[in-house]
Amino acid sequence: QVQLVESGGGVVQPGGSLRLSCAASGFTFSSYGMHWVRQAPGKGLEWVTIISYDGSDKYYADSVKGRFTISRDNSKNTMYLQMNSLRAEDTALYYCAKDQNHCSGGTCYGVDYWGQGTLVTVSS
Amino acid sequence: QSALTQPPSASGSPGQSVTISCTGTSSDVGGYNYVSWYQQRPGEAPKLMIYEVIKRPSGVPDRFSGSKSGNTASLTVSGLQAEDEADYYCSSYAGSNNLVVFGGGTKLTVL
């Protein structure tokens, strides 16, 4: 069965950095696009970024563009999110999520599986 | 990237039907048949309930159905059960510039 396990969350000061990881299993990781979606405490879901199956295409929400970088290592079945210049408004539970498609050229069909999330708290 | 518009709350008695709307634009909901619906119970990760507007993943009860008209997608839950009480989110593909957009969520209460 599909499993997505996030790690790397924690408490960081404003302006700091953090790297999240997502370990995938139960499917052919190298064939699918992968997302990061976040949820601030008590709030709704917010799409953050996506990477295509081979890492060649990456897209970001305006709110994180220039500060966050998504990457993947298909040999390790792992996706990453490097978060720099963190702000209080980045505080959220960060979910790793699998797309139904490869997302090459930005053609994605939507998330079908989610991890349990890793909590990022930006506070002084 | 503007969020899709959902009503903040919906409710119904056990056995009744309830419909949750999700309104976007011709650049997202109206332009593509890649609308998904997710159920999120408290403390849990979201779960896919409907994809590609009308399709149901295996294991999702057929009480859940999806539809779309113009720029508005809808999720209908028939024969409401207590276990259906949760937050429901819609999402849509929004083209190769904006990629993915979510609705603000609807809290479904089973009375």
Interface residues (C-beta under 8 A of the other chain):
Chain A: H35 V37 G44 L45 E46 W47 I50 Y59 A61 D62 Y95 Q100 G105 G106 T107 C108 Y109 G110 V111 D112 Y113 W114 G115 Q116 G117
Chain B: Q1 A3 Y34 V35 S36 Y38 A45 P46 K47 L48 Y51 E52 P57 Y89 S91 Y93 G95 S96 N97 L99 V100 V101 F102 G103 G104 G105
